[in-house]
Amino acid sequence: MMKTTVLTTIFAAAAVLTLSACGDNERTAEADTSVAEAEVTTEMPEGAISDAQLEATANRAAADASQPQEGALTTDGRPQSSDTPPAQ
């Protein structure tokens, strides 16, 4: 299950990075949790955005997308309760 709002934001940020890119080499970082996945891509050189920064951004996006959202339903279709722990 992916949270489209967070991923849309991340892809928009990646698009901005791509639009301002100086090189032709595309670099991608991916991250997965038990309930979400994220992919961040840039064409900026490693001197501008390090591989570690790219990976950290993908990890942060996947972690953010894994958190329950207000109004979200559980896997069995019931509303989230306040005592439901966030997905890890």
Order of alpha helices (4+ residues) and beta strands (2+ residues): alpha-beta-beta-alpha
